[in-house]
Amino acid sequence: MRGRVLCLKDLSCIRPVMPSTISSSAFHRQAGGLFLACFLGVLPLPAVAYASEPAVDAASGDDAFEPQLGRHGKDVMWLPTPDALVARMLSMAGLGPQDKLVDLGSGDGKIVIAAARDFQAQALGVEFDPKMVEVSRRNAQDAGVSERARFVQGDIFEAEFPQATVVAMYLLPELNLRLRPKLMAMAPGTRIVTHQFDMGRWQPDEASLMANRAGYLWIVPANAGGQWQLNYPLEGETGQARLDIAQIFQKIQGSAELGALKTTLRQPRLSGERIAFAFTDARGELREFNGVIQGERMRGTVTGPQGSASFTAKRIGAAPPIGGSGPPSQQELNAAAAALGGE
């Protein structure tokens, strides 16, 4: 259910200073701590599972359900993401008309509707609470985006969304961690945005503060791990190297073996399918590689003293699992719970 456990009071009076360089954990402490002061000490949770019952429209006599802040759902409670942060999250994701977005726990549908209305994307909301699904569909109709914004009742852990190119979430840290293996298994280049909470050891590719609220972006990485046979032009011949790359989430490091010479890869980077690295070859010349990974093959452009040319590489043997792609450990789940309770 959208929203979940943020403070119900106006937090505009709290204005953290944003440093020039800020880590994910710093965001978590700074922005995440804002709501818990309210959640744990100021505003008691409702004693019932749902904060309100449908009201009766006096004119028509029909039920006119309106959700109340703090409405409880299956795993979380509903509090909407601020409009400014919705726009920021979708902008960080680079959402466009070519994209298909899914919002896991879509609440009143505001992220799905914004994706369809402001970015012309196809968008789907998955929401466990059937009453909130009704509200979402009504809101989408009022916004004139029913053809691009759809909503289904379902469990976020059972939903299948393999065609999604962008995933949005506003869930508690433990739920993010439980979903992490499924998200990591999505197509390389899939963008994931969350409000407030990160994904533990999987560091975000970008983090923002908007109106004192944290937003995070991850780009699902390709599998770059293992050994690769690299071939590139070298003054009328074929230069060769054997790459050995280790990967944890989107972070990579490795080495290149060129005959008797073995050297580390310089500034290796991975973003979705795109990979970049460099090394100084046996001639003492710097070779810079920029390419894409497509399954068991890599291709792109290598730049050296004689200019640029195309390179190819083929993985040797089976690709190892990406480090961190498995289920979170109990230790990591405990740490997420402790961090939440400590804020």
SULURJO-V917821 format. One record per residue. N is the residue number from 1. RES is the residue in three letters. OMEGA is omega in radians with two decimals (* if undefined). Layout:
# SULURJO-V917821
n->N res->RES omega->OMEGA
n->N res->RES omega->OMEGA
This chain:
# SULURJO-V917821
n->1 res->MET omega->-3.05
n->2 res->ARG omega->3.09
n->3 res->GLY omega->2.91
n->4 res->ARG omega->-2.82
n->5 res->VAL omega->3.08
n->6 res->LEU omega->-3.13
n->7 res->CYS omega->-3.11
n->8 res->LEU omega->-3.14
n->9 res->LYS omega->3.07
n->10 res->ASP omega->-3.09
n->11 res->LEU omega->-3.06
n->12 res->SER omega->-3.13
n->13 res->CYS omega->-3.14
n->14 res->ILE omega->-3.04
n->15 res->ARG omega->3.13
n->16 res->PRO omega->3.09
n->17 res->VAL omega->-3.10
n->18 res->MET omega->-3.14
n->19 res->PRO omega->-3.12
n->20 res->SER omega->3.06
n->21 res->THR omega->-3.07
n->22 res->ILE omega->-3.10
n->23 res->SER omega->3.09
n->24 res->SER omega->-3.12
n->25 res->SER omega->3.10
n->26 res->ALA omega->3.06
n->27 res->PHE omega->-3.10
n->28 res->HIS omega->-3.13
n->29 res->ARG omega->-3.02
n->30 res->GLN omega->-3.09
n->31 res->ALA omega->-3.11
n->32 res->GLY omega->-3.12
n->33 res->GLY omega->-3.08
n->34 res->LEU omega->-3.01
n->35 res->PHE omega->-3.00
n->36 res->LEU omega->3.04
n->37 res->ALA omega->3.10
n->38 res->CYS omega->-3.04
n->39 res->PHE omega->-3.05
n->40 res->LEU omega->-3.00
n->41 res->GLY omega->-3.00
n->42 res->VAL omega->-3.04
n->43 res->LEU omega->3.12
n->44 res->PRO omega->3.08
n->45 res->LEU omega->3.05
n->46 res->PRO omega->-3.10
n->47 res->ALA omega->-3.12
n->48 res->VAL omega->-3.08
n->49 res->ALA omega->3.14
n->50 res->TYR omega->-3.00
n->51 res->ALA omega->-3.11
n->52 res->SER omega->3.01
n->53 res->GLU omega->-3.13
n->54 res->PRO omega->3.06
n->55 res->ALA omega->3.12
n->56 res->VAL omega->3.10
n->57 res->ASP omega->-3.04
n->58 res->ALA omega->-3.07
n->59 res->ALA omega->-3.03
n->60 res->SER omega->-3.06
n->61 res->GLY omega->-3.13
n->62 res->ASP omega->3.02
n->63 res->ASP omega->3.11
n->64 res->ALA omega->-3.08
n->65 res->PHE omega->3.03
n->66 res->GLU omega->-3.12
n->67 res->PRO omega->3.10
n->68 res->GLN omega->3.09
n->69 res->LEU omega->-3.12
n->70 res->GLY omega->3.13
n->71 res->ARG omega->-3.09
n->72 res->HIS omega->3.05
n->73 res->GLY omega->-3.08
n->74 res->LYS omega->-3.08
n->75 res->ASP omega->-3.00
n->76 res->VAL omega->3.07
n->77 res->MET omega->-2.96
n->78 res->TRP omega->2.91
n->79 res->LEU omega->-2.99
n->80 res->PRO omega->3.02
n->81 res->THR omega->3.12
n->82 res->PRO omega->-3.09
n->83 res->ASP omega->-3.11
n->84 res->ALA omega->3.14
n->85 res->LEU omega->3.04
n->86 res->VAL omega->-3.14
n->87 res->ALA omega->-3.13
n->88 res->ARG omega->-3.13
n->89 res->MET omega->-3.11
n->90 res->LEU omega->3.06
n->91 res->SER omega->3.08
n->92 res->MET omega->3.14
n->93 res->ALA omega->-3.10
n->94 res->GLY omega->-3.06
n->95 res->LEU omega->3.13
n->96 res->GLY omega->-3.09
n->97 res->PRO omega->-3.12
n->98 res->GLN omega->-3.00
n->99 res->ASP omega->3.00
n->100 res->LYS omega->-3.10
n->101 res->LEU omega->2.96
n->102 res->VAL omega->3.09
n->103 res->ASP omega->-3.10
n->104 res->LEU omega->-3.03
n->105 res->GLY omega->-2.89
n->106 res->SER omega->3.03
n->107 res->GLY omega->-3.12
n->108 res->ASP omega->3.02
n->109 res->GLY omega->-2.98
n->110 res->LYS omega->3.12
n->111 res->ILE omega->3.11
n->112 res->VAL omega->-3.13
n->113 res->ILE omega->3.11
n->114 res->ALA omega->3.12
n->115 res->ALA omega->-3.14
n->116 res->ALA omega->-3.05
n->117 res->ARG omega->-2.98
n->118 res->ASP omega->-3.10
n->119 res->PHE omega->3.11
n->120 res->GLN omega->3.10
n->121 res->ALA omega->2.93
n->122 res->GLN omega->-3.00
n->123 res->ALA omega->-3.13
n->124 res->LEU omega->3.05
n->125 res->GLY omega->3.06
n->126 res->VAL omega->-3.03
n->127 res->GLU omega->-3.09
n->128 res->PHE omega->-3.06
n->129 res->ASP omega->-3.09
n->130 res->PRO omega->3.12
n->131 res->LYS omega->3.09
n->132 res->MET omega->3.05
n->133 res->VAL omega->3.10
n->134 res->GLU omega->3.11
n->135 res->VAL omega->-3.12
n->136 res->SER omega->-3.13
n->137 res->ARG omega->3.09
n->138 res->ARG omega->3.13
n->139 res->ASN omega->3.12
n->140 res->ALA omega->3.10
n->141 res->GLN omega->3.11
n->142 res->ASP omega->-3.13
n->143 res->ALA omega->3.11
n->144 res->GLY omega->-3.09
n->145 res->VAL omega->-3.07
n->146 res->SER omega->-3.12
n->147 res->GLU omega->-3.12
n->148 res->ARG omega->-3.10
n->149 res->ALA omega->-3.12
n->150 res->ARG omega->-3.11
n->151 res->PHE omega->3.09
n->152 res->VAL omega->3.05
n->153 res->GLN omega->-3.13
n->154 res->GLY omega->3.12
n->155 res->ASP omega->-3.08
n->156 res->ILE omega->-3.13
n->157 res->PHE omega->3.12
n->158 res->GLU omega->-3.10
n->159 res->ALA omega->3.06
n->160 res->GLU omega->-3.09
n->161 res->PHE omega->-3.05
n->162 res->PRO omega->-3.10
n->163 res->GLN omega->-3.10
n->164 res->ALA omega->3.03
n->165 res->THR omega->3.08
n->166 res->VAL omega->3.10
n->167 res->VAL omega->3.09
n->168 res->ALA omega->-3.12
n->169 res->MET omega->2.91
n->170 res->TYR omega->-3.03
n->171 res->LEU omega->3.09
n->172 res->LEU omega->-3.06
n->173 res->PRO omega->-3.12
n->174 res->GLU omega->3.12
n->175 res->LEU omega->3.07
n->176 res->ASN omega->-3.12
n->177 res->LEU omega->3.13
n->178 res->ARG omega->3.12
n->179 res->LEU omega->-3.00
n->180 res->ARG omega->3.12
n->181 res->PRO omega->3.13
n->182 res->LYS omega->3.13
n->183 res->LEU omega->3.13
n->184 res->MET omega->-3.12
n->185 res->ALA omega->-3.14
n->186 res->MET omega->-3.09
n->187 res->ALA omega->3.08
n->188 res->PRO omega->-3.10
n->189 res->GLY omega->3.05
n->190 res->THR omega->-3.14
n->191 res->ARG omega->-3.13
n->192 res->ILE omega->3.10
n->193 res->VAL omega->3.10
n->194 res->THR omega->3.02
n->195 res->HIS omega->2.92
n->196 res->GLN omega->-2.96
n->197 res->PHE omega->-3.11
n->198 res->ASP omega->-3.08
n->199 res->MET omega->3.05
n->200 res->GLY omega->-3.06
n->201 res->ARG omega->3.08
n->202 res->TRP omega->-3.08
n->203 res->GLN omega->-3.13
n->204 res->PRO omega->3.04
n->205 res->ASP omega->3.06
n->206 res->GLU omega->3.10
n->207 res->ALA omega->-3.11
n->208 res->SER omega->2.92
n->209 res->LEU omega->3.12
n->210 res->MET omega->-3.13
n->211 res->ALA omega->3.11
n->212 res->ASN omega->3.11
n->213 res->ARG omega->-3.12
n->214 res->ALA omega->3.01
n->215 res->GLY omega->-3.06
n->216 res->TYR omega->3.06
n->217 res->LEU omega->2.96
n->218 res->TRP omega->3.02
n->219 res->ILE omega->-3.10
n->220 res->VAL omega->-3.07
n->221 res->PRO omega->2.94
n->222 res->ALA omega->3.07
n->223 res->ASN omega->-3.13
n->224 res->ALA omega->-3.00
n->225 res->GLY omega->3.07
n->226 res->GLY omega->-3.13
n->227 res->GLN omega->-3.11
n->228 res->TRP omega->2.98
n->229 res->GLN omega->-3.04
n->230 res->LEU omega->3.09
n->231 res->ASN omega->3.14
n->232 res->TYR omega->-3.14
n->233 res->PRO omega->-3.14
n->234 res->LEU omega->3.09
n->235 res->GLU omega->3.09
n->236 res->GLY omega->3.10
n->237 res->GLU omega->3.10
n->238 res->THR omega->3.03
n->239 res->GLY omega->-3.10
n->240 res->GLN omega->3.06
n->241 res->ALA omega->3.03
n->242 res->ARG omega->-3.14
n->243 res->LEU omega->3.03
n->244 res->ASP omega->-2.99
n->245 res->ILE omega->3.03
n->246 res->ALA omega->-3.05
n->247 res->GLN omega->2.95
n->248 res->ILE omega->-2.98
n->249 res->PHE omega->-3.13
n->250 res->GLN omega->-3.12
n->251 res->LYS omega->-3.13
n->252 res->ILE omega->2.98
n->253 res->GLN omega->-3.12
n->254 res->GLY omega->-3.09
n->255 res->SER omega->3.06
n->256 res->ALA omega->3.11
n->257 res->GLU omega->-3.11
n->258 res->LEU omega->-3.07
n->259 res->GLY omega->-3.12
n->260 res->ALA omega->-3.09
n->261 res->LEU omega->3.00
n->262 res->LYS omega->-3.07
n->263 res->THR omega->3.14
n->264 res->THR omega->3.03
n->265 res->LEU omega->-3.13
n->266 res->ARG omega->3.07
n->267 res->GLN omega->3.11
n->268 res->PRO omega->-3.11
n->269 res->ARG omega->3.12
n->270 res->LEU omega->3.08
n->271 res->SER omega->-3.05
n->272 res->GLY omega->3.11
n->273 res->GLU omega->-3.01
n->274 res->ARG omega->-3.14
n->275 res->ILE omega->3.10
n->276 res->ALA omega->3.08
n->277 res->PHE omega->3.11
n->278 res->ALA omega->2.98
n->279 res->PHE omega->3.05
n->280 res->THR omega->-3.00
n->281 res->ASP omega->-3.07
n->282 res->ALA omega->3.09
n->283 res->ARG omega->-3.07
n->284 res->GLY omega->-3.11
n->285 res->GLU omega->-3.14
n->286 res->LEU omega->3.08
n->287 res->ARG omega->-3.12
n->288 res->GLU omega->-3.04
n->289 res->PHE omega->3.03
n->290 res->ASN omega->-3.07
n->291 res->GLY omega->3.13
n->292 res->VAL omega->3.07
n->293 res->ILE omega->3.09
n->294 res->GLN omega->-3.10
n->295 res->GLY omega->-3.09
n->296 res->GLU omega->-3.11
n->297 res->ARG omega->3.12
n->298 res->MET omega->3.10
n->299 res->ARG omega->3.13
n->300 res->GLY omega->-3.05
n->301 res->THR omega->3.04
n->302 res->VAL omega->-3.13
n->303 res->THR omega->3.12
n->304 res->GLY omega->-3.10
n->305 res->PRO omega->-3.12
n->306 res->GLN omega->3.13
n->307 res->GLY omega->-3.06
n->308 res->SER omega->3.11
n->309 res->ALA omega->-3.13
n->310 res->SER omega->3.03
n->311 res->PHE omega->3.04
n->312 res->THR omega->3.05
n->313 res->ALA omega->3.12
n->314 res->LYS omega->3.14
n->315 res->ARG omega->3.10
n->316 res->ILE omega->-3.12
n->317 res->GLY omega->-3.08
n->318 res->ALA omega->3.08
n->319 res->ALA omega->3.08
n->320 res->PRO omega->3.05
n->321 res->PRO omega->3.08
n->322 res->ILE omega->3.10
n->323 res->GLY omega->-3.13
n->324 res->GLY omega->-3.07
n->325 res->SER omega->3.12
n->326 res->GLY omega->3.13
n->327 res->PRO omega->3.10
n->328 res->PRO omega->3.10
n->329 res->SER omega->3.08
n->330 res->GLN omega->3.09
n->331 res->GLN omega->3.13
n->332 res->GLU omega->3.07
n->333 res->LEU omega->3.11
n->334 res->ASN omega->3.13
n->335 res->ALA omega->3.11
n->336 res->ALA omega->3.11
n->337 res->ALA omega->-3.14
n->338 res->ALA omega->-3.14
n->339 res->ALA omega->3.13
n->340 res->LEU omega->-3.12
n->341 res->GLY omega->-3.11
n->342 res->GLY omega->-3.12
n->343 res->GLU omega->*
